[in-house]
């Protein structure tokens, strides 16, 4: 733009510019949020660079943002760079990673690794439990449509964590309705892991919405968390819903977060018994 080093230095000294990373500046005031720092990081890394790893997951809302900013580009050497004052708390890591079509998208000014490519990267850098939580959160945010999961599965066999990721994809697929909480995500994976037919999620029965429904077996499952059920209104409302279901010929069972995450085999056994009993019983009229 025809701006020389002397003018840049003058603007830095007078507070018109604030350097974030080499070649990337904030105008008028320091960068005031992660989006600004993420943008600066991709500009610093050069053309065809994209936000990646934990930083990309934070941009989607899957993970909490960190001061370590991760960026990938198709060519160049590994580079580490501290932010300049007053952005010195940030640390930029630029890695080299090959990309294919569909591996990145754009969030406004920020090029970000696509969700399918991101899940592959997270599978190679996270432990099994961490990956499971990130996968569930991506599902809760509605970031795992069938085409995204198919793209993950179709990727070659050369990346670390591929078996763990494909296992999660296989257990996740099926059923109707959106996952609205981490507990519902855990329950969805539990059903896949134990061969339980996926229920219809967040369906209305007898005028009330329930977490999981197997209509043929007339079985309803409620997943109870303290956030929504541990107050006087929630307690009373749960009893009214249970009575309405019983009068309409439905069976209701409840599971807490503790049981779903710590006693999955016992939970699965109870559900399978109830489904088997429902299949063997005579249908009841509405």
Residue pairs with C-beta under 8 A, 6 or more apart in sequence:
8 17
11 17
12 18
12 19
16 27
16 28
17 25
17 26
17 27
18 25
18 26
18 29
18 30
18 31
18 84
18 86
18 87
19 25
19 84
19 87
20 26
20 31
20 36
20 37
20 40
20 44
20 83
20 84
20 87
20 90
21 40
21 41
21 43
21 44
21 81
21 83
21 84
21 87
21 92
22 44
22 81
23 43
23 44
24 39
24 40
24 41
24 43
24 44
25 40
26 36
26 40
30 86
30 87
31 37
31 40
31 87
34 58
34 59
34 65
35 59
35 108
35 110
37 69
37 83
37 87
37 90
38 51
38 55
38 59
38 69
38 110
39 109
39 110
41 51
41 55
41 69
41 71
41 92
42 49
42 50
42 51
42 71
42 110
42 111
44 71
44 81
44 92
44 94
45 71
45 73
45 76
45 79
45 92
45 94
46 73
46 76
48 73
48 74
48 99
49 71
49 72
49 73
49 94
49 111
50 56
50 71
50 72
50 73
50 99
50 103
50 104
50 111
50 112
50 113
51 59
51 69
51 70
51 71
51 110
51 111
51 112
51 113
52 70
52 71
52 72
52 95
52 97
52 113
52 118
52 121
53 70
53 72
53 113
53 118
53 121
53 122
53 125
54 63
54 66
54 68
54 70
55 65
55 66
55 68
55 69
55 70
55 71
56 70
56 112
56 113
56 118
56 121
57 63
57 118
57 122
57 134
58 64
58 65
58 66
59 107
59 110
59 112
60 112
60 115
60 118
60 138
60 141
60 143
61 137
61 141
62 134
62 137
62 138
62 141
62 143
63 134
63 137
67 89
67 90
67 91
68 90
68 91
68 93
69 90
69 91
69 92
69 93
70 93
70 95
71 92
71 93
71 94
71 95
72 94
72 95
72 96
72 97
72 99
72 113
73 94
73 95
73 96
73 97
74 96
74 97
74 98
74 99
75 96
76 94
76 96
77 96
78 93
78 94
78 95
78 96
79 92
79 93
79 94
80 91
80 92
80 93
80 94
81 91
81 92
81 94
82 88
82 90
82 91
82 92
83 89
83 90
83 91
83 92
99 117
102 114
102 116
102 117
102 151
103 113
103 114
103 116
103 117
104 111
104 112
104 113
104 114
104 117
105 111
105 112
105 114
106 112
113 121
115 138
115 143
115 144
115 148
116 148
116 149
116 151
116 152
116 155
119 134
119 135
119 138
119 148
119 152
119 165
120 152
120 155
120 159
120 161
120 162
120 165
122 131
122 134
122 161
123 131
123 159
123 160
123 161
123 162
123 164
123 165
124 159
124 160
124 161
125 161
126 134
126 161
128 164
131 161
131 164
131 165
131 168
132 168
132 189
133 182
135 144
135 165
135 168
135 172
135 185
136 179
136 182
136 185
136 186
136 189
137 182
137 185
138 144
139 172
139 179
139 185
139 188
140 179
140 180
140 181
140 182
140 184
140 185
142 178
144 172
146 173
149 169
149 172
149 173
152 165
152 166
152 169
153 166
153 169
155 162
168 189
170 192
171 188
171 189
171 191
171 192
171 193
172 188
172 189
172 192
173 192
174 191
174 192
174 197
174 198
175 188
175 191
175 198
175 199
175 200
175 201
176 198
176 200
176 201
176 203
177 200
177 201
177 202
177 203
178 201
178 202
179 185
179 188
179 201
180 202
181 223
181 225
183 223
183 225
183 257
183 260
184 201
184 211
184 223
186 257
186 260
186 261
187 211
187 212
187 221
187 223
187 255
187 260
188 198
188 201
190 196
190 260
190 264
190 267
190 268
191 197
191 198
191 199
191 268
191 271
192 198
193 264
193 268
194 264
194 265
194 268
194 272
196 268
196 271
196 272
196 275
197 214
197 275
199 212
199 213
199 214
199 221
200 212
200 213
200 214
200 215
201 211
201 212
201 213
202 209
202 210
202 211
203 209
203 210
203 213
204 210
205 213
205 220
205 245
205 248
205 250
206 241
206 244
206 245
206 248
206 250
207 244
208 241
208 244
210 220
210 221
210 222
210 241
210 252
211 221
211 222
211 223
212 220
212 221
212 222
212 223
213 219
213 220
213 221
214 220
214 275
214 278
216 278
216 279
217 274
217 275
217 277
217 278
217 279
218 249
218 250
218 251
218 278
218 283
218 284
219 250
219 251
219 253
219 271
219 274
219 275
219 278
220 245
220 250
220 251
220 252
220 253
221 252
221 253
221 254
221 255
221 271
222 238
222 241
222 252
222 253
222 254
222 255
223 254
223 255
223 256
223 257
223 260
224 238
224 254
224 255
224 256
224 257
225 256
225 257
228 234
229 235
229 238
241 252
242 252
245 251
245 252
246 252
248 284
248 286
249 284
249 285
249 286
251 274
251 278
253 270
253 271
253 274
255 267
259 266
259 267
260 267
